[in-house]
Amino acid sequence: MPVLRIPTPLRAYTNGQSDVNVNGSNISDALTDLTTQYPALKPHLFNEGGDLRPFVNLFVGENNIKDLQGVDTPIKDGEKIMLIPSIAGGSHVA
Amino acid sequence: MLPELSRDEILRYSRHLLIPEVGLEGQRKLKNSSALIIGTGGLGSPVSLYLAAAGIGRIGLVDYDVVDSSNLQRQVIHGTSTVGKLKVESARAKLLDLNPDIQVDVYNEPYTSENALRIAKDYDIILDGTDNFPTRYLTNDVAVFLGKPNVYASIYRFDGQVSVFYAKEGPCYRCLFPEPPPPGLVPSCAEGGVLGVLPGTIGTIQATEALKVLLGIGEPLIGKLLLYNALDMSFDFVKLKKNPKCRVCGPNADIKELIDYEEFCGVPSHDHEEGSAGANWDITVTELAERVKHNHLKLVDVREPHELEISRLPNATNIPLGQLAARLSELDSAEDMVLFCKSGARSTRALELLTSAGFKKVKNLKGGINAWAREVDTSLPIY
């Protein structure tokens, strides 16, 4: 199974899981499986129209899926998919 | 012509002069160079200390904050003796103590579309050590428009990111993040916090990249993003490409001048006021203290469970903001309700969530439990 790495800011929605095994032969399937396992993640990844939000960056290995075939990018068993968050940095807590 | 090094400087920088990649000429290059550091906080502390120590001839510091004791867990350029002083002045004193041969120019003002180009134009390199999206986009666009490298770093809890965004040679910040997440979708504010040493690790990498770029040595992180996790002690790298559709550095860029970044990001960059949902939706801590004496009010604490160990209000129900949408059925919209968090920002977002779900009898505790601790129950700690 491919492994999807969840960044710290989104682990609140995956019960703290950092690496989630996902089923699927491409990114689209993998994300469907991920959001089926953790439905609370869905609004953070997809907009109301069901499209990937523009600030969501997914990398297969070293490469951004935007530079490959987008959500149709194929993934192999054991491949590492990284979800890269947009973090403002800093440490303000409100 | 590069400036000469004095006898004292040759001794001071002797460990640099011994490295062939730096040497006498490299050290003279550093003396001749200038770096602007946006933010004098967690990242700005190690960045400015190491760049000053390395002998960068002129360092600029932009910050408008004052040192608070809650900064000292990570902002190691400041100290207990400078609590209450301007951060830029506290930092300048420390840097000049470390290296009196350099020039430190300070800008005790928010970095904005009005002053950013003027401040940044005479520096060779910009280091982004800010803590909010509007200033990050501003810093990026300024660097693109002025054709300067922007050494970017950001941190969150145990995670850090570093890259060198240099539109002349590679992608810019907007190539990777064309637009910021909508406010409310970023849990960073809700859960916040940072391991104190994390900005040390990430800031020193940021300083390293700046020195490499200024010296013209090695392979700077241009077109590469470093992802660090302190818990796993993992360093991952991904490749970044220039985005042909980038609105500031792409071939068909349509953003040609600085914009209103607070509007673009939908969040304030320079807001130190207590979290407020607006006069119609706020309740102050003194009003709340009165009302709980006479009426039944449902108190909903939207902080994370571990924050309840620091301070809590009696009889409050804890539903962390991240779980609120899924746990609406636990709340009764017919009941008078007051939402609170640490200082009011998360509860404002919780209020927006509840009102859009049809709740009408709901208020936001302005200033959060910290305001309560300041004004009503002073036995509670403030954090």
Interface residues (C-beta under 8 A of the other chain):
Chain A: P7 T8 P9 L10 A12 Y13 S18 A40 P43 H44 R53 P54 F55 N57 F59 E62 N63 N64 K66 D67 M82 I84 P85 S86 I87 A88 G89 G90 S91 H92 V93 A94
Chain B: G41 G42 L43 R74 G129 T130 D131 N132 F133 R136 A153 S154 I155 Y156 R157 F158 D159 Q161 L176 F177 P178 E179 P180 P181 L185 V186 P187 S188 C189 A190 E191 G192 G193 V194 L225 L227 N229 D232 D236 F237 V238 K239 L240 K241 N243 G275 P320 G322 Q323 A325 A326 C341 K342 S343 G344 A345 R346 G368
